[in-house]
Amino acid sequence: MRRIAIIAALSVVVAVTGCATVEGYRQHMDLMTGMHSDQLQVEWGAPDRVSKLSDGNELWTYRKITERQSGNSYSQVANGSYEEKYKDKKGNIKKRTVTTYESVWVPPKYWETYCETRFVISPDHRVLSYGFEGPDCVAKEIRQSPGGGE
């Protein structure tokens, strides 16, 4: 049952992130600069790790790990071919090549991907800056109208 839930969740992730980009993630992070740390916690939850920096600021680290899967299904693989004769609509005898296939089991393959996002929080509880790394650090890009709004 858990596998079905994971597969369903991954299908949603793939559908949602189909047009997500690193630039989109950067755009969303830019909007968080200046945000109060209470609002950050409302939106992101408690950080996974908090570190004190020498200048009095704090480094809040969030790490998202996504389990991925491929395979776990049958795939059709060509295993040979032969020529056969047939009559066309005019009664002419023609030859064509027919390819034969067999079903081959592709075993499941599991792996993890991640996104680690770090925020520098000032002593007055504001987001000063951010950094991120990982293949899952993507989001839908924010489109702006010619007038400058969203």
Contacts in CASP RR format, 6 or more apart in sequence:
PFRMAT RR
TARGET T0000
AUTHOR 0000-0000-0000
METHOD contacts of the structure
MODEL  1
MRRIAIIAALSVVVAVTGCATVEGYRQHMDLMTGMHSDQLQVEWGAPDRV
SKLSDGNELWTYRKITERQSGNSYSQVANGSYEEKYKDKKGNIKKRTVTT
YESVWVPPKYWETYCETRFVISPDHRVLSYGFEGPDCVAKEIRQSPGGGE
3 69 0 8 1.000
6 67 0 8 1.000
6 69 0 8 1.000
7 69 0 8 1.000
10 66 0 8 1.000
10 67 0 8 1.000
10 68 0 8 1.000
10 69 0 8 1.000
13 66 0 8 1.000
16 140 0 8 1.000
17 138 0 8 1.000
19 140 0 8 1.000
19 141 0 8 1.000
20 138 0 8 1.000
20 139 0 8 1.000
20 140 0 8 1.000
20 141 0 8 1.000
21 138 0 8 1.000
21 139 0 8 1.000
21 140 0 8 1.000
21 141 0 8 1.000
22 137 0 8 1.000
22 138 0 8 1.000
23 141 0 8 1.000
24 138 0 8 1.000
24 139 0 8 1.000
24 140 0 8 1.000
24 141 0 8 1.000
24 142 0 8 1.000
25 115 0 8 1.000
25 132 0 8 1.000
25 137 0 8 1.000
25 138 0 8 1.000
25 139 0 8 1.000
27 139 0 8 1.000
27 141 0 8 1.000
27 142 0 8 1.000
28 139 0 8 1.000
28 142 0 8 1.000
29 117 0 8 1.000
29 130 0 8 1.000
29 131 0 8 1.000
29 132 0 8 1.000
31 142 0 8 1.000
32 40 0 8 1.000
32 119 0 8 1.000
32 127 0 8 1.000
32 130 0 8 1.000
33 127 0 8 1.000
33 128 0 8 1.000
33 129 0 8 1.000
33 130 0 8 1.000
34 126 0 8 1.000
34 127 0 8 1.000
34 128 0 8 1.000
35 126 0 8 1.000
35 127 0 8 1.000
36 125 0 8 1.000
36 126 0 8 1.000
36 127 0 8 1.000
37 60 0 8 1.000
37 121 0 8 1.000
37 125 0 8 1.000
37 126 0 8 1.000
37 127 0 8 1.000
38 125 0 8 1.000
40 60 0 8 1.000
40 119 0 8 1.000
40 121 0 8 1.000
40 127 0 8 1.000
41 47 0 8 1.000
44 62 0 8 1.000
47 60 0 8 1.000
47 61 0 8 1.000
47 62 0 8 1.000
47 119 0 8 1.000
48 61 0 8 1.000
48 62 0 8 1.000
48 63 0 8 1.000
49 60 0 8 1.000
49 61 0 8 1.000
49 63 0 8 1.000
50 58 0 8 1.000
50 59 0 8 1.000
50 60 0 8 1.000
50 61 0 8 1.000
51 58 0 8 1.000
51 59 0 8 1.000
51 61 0 8 1.000
52 58 0 8 1.000
52 59 0 8 1.000
53 59 0 8 1.000
53 120 0 8 1.000
56 123 0 8 1.000
57 120 0 8 1.000
57 121 0 8 1.000
57 122 0 8 1.000
57 123 0 8 1.000
57 128 0 8 1.000
58 120 0 8 1.000
58 121 0 8 1.000
59 118 0 8 1.000
59 119 0 8 1.000
59 120 0 8 1.000
59 121 0 8 1.000
60 118 0 8 1.000
60 119 0 8 1.000
60 121 0 8 1.000
61 116 0 8 1.000
61 117 0 8 1.000
61 118 0 8 1.000
62 116 0 8 1.000
62 117 0 8 1.000
62 118 0 8 1.000
62 119 0 8 1.000
63 114 0 8 1.000
63 115 0 8 1.000
63 116 0 8 1.000
63 117 0 8 1.000
64 114 0 8 1.000
64 115 0 8 1.000
64 116 0 8 1.000
64 117 0 8 1.000
64 136 0 8 1.000
65 112 0 8 1.000
65 113 0 8 1.000
65 114 0 8 1.000
66 112 0 8 1.000
66 113 0 8 1.000
66 114 0 8 1.000
66 136 0 8 1.000
67 110 0 8 1.000
67 111 0 8 1.000
67 112 0 8 1.000
68 110 0 8 1.000
68 111 0 8 1.000
68 112 0 8 1.000
68 113 0 8 1.000
69 108 0 8 1.000
69 109 0 8 1.000
69 110 0 8 1.000
70 106 0 8 1.000
70 108 0 8 1.000
70 109 0 8 1.000
71 106 0 8 1.000
71 107 0 8 1.000
71 108 0 8 1.000
71 109 0 8 1.000
72 106 0 8 1.000
72 107 0 8 1.000
72 108 0 8 1.000
73 105 0 8 1.000
73 106 0 8 1.000
74 103 0 8 1.000
74 104 0 8 1.000
74 105 0 8 1.000
74 106 0 8 1.000
75 103 0 8 1.000
75 104 0 8 1.000
75 106 0 8 1.000
76 101 0 8 1.000
76 102 0 8 1.000
76 103 0 8 1.000
76 104 0 8 1.000
77 101 0 8 1.000
77 102 0 8 1.000
77 103 0 8 1.000
77 104 0 8 1.000
78 99 0 8 1.000
78 100 0 8 1.000
78 101 0 8 1.000
79 100 0 8 1.000
79 101 0 8 1.000
79 102 0 8 1.000
80 99 0 8 1.000
80 100 0 8 1.000
81 97 0 8 1.000
81 98 0 8 1.000
81 99 0 8 1.000
81 100 0 8 1.000
82 97 0 8 1.000
82 98 0 8 1.000
82 100 0 8 1.000
83 95 0 8 1.000
83 96 0 8 1.000
83 97 0 8 1.000
83 98 0 8 1.000
84 95 0 8 1.000
84 96 0 8 1.000
84 98 0 8 1.000
85 93 0 8 1.000
85 94 0 8 1.000
85 95 0 8 1.000
86 93 0 8 1.000
86 94 0 8 1.000
86 95 0 8 1.000
86 96 0 8 1.000
87 93 0 8 1.000
87 94 0 8 1.000
88 94 0 8 1.000
113 134 0 8 1.000
113 135 0 8 1.000
113 136 0 8 1.000
114 134 0 8 1.000
114 135 0 8 1.000
114 136 0 8 1.000
115 132 0 8 1.000
115 133 0 8 1.000
115 134 0 8 1.000
115 135 0 8 1.000
115 136 0 8 1.000
115 137 0 8 1.000
115 138 0 8 1.000
116 132 0 8 1.000
116 133 0 8 1.000
116 134 0 8 1.000
116 137 0 8 1.000
117 130 0 8 1.000
117 131 0 8 1.000
117 132 0 8 1.000
117 137 0 8 1.000
118 130 0 8 1.000
118 131 0 8 1.000
118 132 0 8 1.000
119 127 0 8 1.000
119 129 0 8 1.000
119 130 0 8 1.000
119 131 0 8 1.000
120 127 0 8 1.000
120 128 0 8 1.000
120 129 0 8 1.000
120 130 0 8 1.000
121 127 0 8 1.000
121 128 0 8 1.000
122 128 0 8 1.000
142 150 0 8 1.000
143 150 0 8 1.000
144 150 0 8 1.000
END
